[in-house]
Structures are given as C-alpha cells and as structure tokens.
C-alpha cells in the first residue's frame, strides 16, 4: 500500500490521490493475505504447538527401561 501511495506522491500527473490505489490494492491483497496467513499458521504449529509425541514417547520408554534395569 505504501508503494502505491509513494508512486502517487511522486507522479505529478496523478489528479486524484488515494482513489485509484484501492482498486489495485484489493486484488493484490486478496492473494497476499492468505499466503501470509498460511505461513503464520505453519510457523505457529511448528514452533509454538510443536509437541512431538514420538519424542515424548521415546523418552518415557527410556525412563521405564532405566527403572526396570535398576530394579
């Protein structure tokens, strides 16, 4: 959006400032926003909710085998 505004500010031929940019910006944002949201979801799942159940299960098996070996 800033690029459109900067272009309009630099362009001396523009008669109407900030009236046409929204027409160009809306279709672009319809494409960009879903991609950004999907990337956010993948990063959030990987780094925030990324509980690896296989790793936890392996650690539990190691603790159980250590307890049986010591007993």
One Martini backbone bead per residue (centre of mass of N, CA, C, O) as a GRO file, in nm:
protein
   71
    1UNK     BB    1   0.057   0.064  -0.020
    2UNK     BB    2   0.304   0.252  -0.004
    3UNK     BB    3   0.383   0.232  -0.299
    4UNK     BB    4   0.132   0.367  -0.414
    5UNK     BB    5   0.163   0.633  -0.259
    6UNK     BB    6   0.446   0.705  -0.359
    7UNK     BB    7   0.381   0.709  -0.660
    8UNK     BB    8   0.166   0.934  -0.638
    9UNK     BB    9   0.352   1.151  -0.513
   10UNK     BB   10   0.559   1.153  -0.756
   11UNK     BB   11   0.330   1.175  -0.947
   12UNK     BB   12   0.217   1.453  -1.132
   13UNK     BB   13  -0.039   1.331  -1.306
   14UNK     BB   14  -0.204   1.299  -1.060
   15UNK     BB   15  -0.527   1.389  -0.959
   16UNK     BB   16  -0.603   1.138  -0.772
   17UNK     BB   17  -0.554   1.070  -0.447
   18UNK     BB   18  -0.640   0.763  -0.313
   19UNK     BB   19  -0.855   0.618  -0.536
   20UNK     BB   20  -0.707   0.388  -0.718
   21UNK     BB   21  -0.538   0.204  -0.527
   22UNK     BB   22  -0.765   0.018  -0.412
   23UNK     BB   23  -0.817  -0.130  -0.677
   24UNK     BB   24  -0.523  -0.258  -0.682
   25UNK     BB   25  -0.495  -0.366  -0.386
   26UNK     BB   26  -0.720  -0.576  -0.342
   27UNK     BB   27  -0.623  -0.817  -0.528
   28UNK     BB   28  -0.346  -0.843  -0.399
   29UNK     BB   29  -0.447  -0.902  -0.105
   30UNK     BB   30  -0.608  -1.161  -0.180
   31UNK     BB   31  -0.331  -1.313  -0.222
   32UNK     BB   32  -0.136  -1.241   0.021
   33UNK     BB   33  -0.289  -1.301   0.290
   34UNK     BB   34  -0.318  -1.614   0.274
   35UNK     BB   35  -0.012  -1.673   0.264
   36UNK     BB   36   0.062  -1.541   0.534
   37UNK     BB   37  -0.130  -1.711   0.707
   38UNK     BB   38  -0.011  -1.991   0.637
   39UNK     BB   39   0.269  -1.931   0.746
   40UNK     BB   40   0.180  -1.869   1.035
   41UNK     BB   41   0.056  -2.144   1.098
   42UNK     BB   42   0.309  -2.317   1.051
   43UNK     BB   43   0.489  -2.175   1.260
   44UNK     BB   44   0.306  -2.211   1.506
   45UNK     BB   45   0.297  -2.522   1.502
   46UNK     BB   46   0.607  -2.572   1.512
   47UNK     BB   47   0.697  -2.364   1.766
   48UNK     BB   48   0.444  -2.377   1.971
   49UNK     BB   49   0.285  -2.671   1.910
   50UNK     BB   50   0.557  -2.860   1.884
   51UNK     BB   51   0.462  -3.156   1.982
   52UNK     BB   52   0.646  -3.452   2.007
   53UNK     BB   53   0.521  -3.760   2.067
   54UNK     BB   54   0.757  -3.949   1.994
   55UNK     BB   55   0.964  -3.822   2.185
   56UNK     BB   56   0.808  -3.868   2.447
   57UNK     BB   57   0.781  -4.175   2.419
   58UNK     BB   58   1.086  -4.236   2.416
   59UNK     BB   59   1.148  -4.118   2.697
   60UNK     BB   60   0.960  -4.307   2.855
   61UNK     BB   61   1.102  -4.570   2.771
   62UNK     BB   62   1.375  -4.498   2.898
   63UNK     BB   63   1.274  -4.469   3.189
   64UNK     BB   64   1.156  -4.756   3.212
   65UNK     BB   65   1.422  -4.908   3.148
   66UNK     BB   66   1.583  -4.787   3.386
   67UNK     BB   67   1.396  -4.894   3.613
   68UNK     BB   68   1.422  -5.201   3.542
   69UNK     BB   69   1.736  -5.213   3.568
   70UNK     BB   70   1.745  -5.107   3.876
   71UNK     BB   71   1.541  -5.340   4.001
   0.00000   0.00000   0.00000
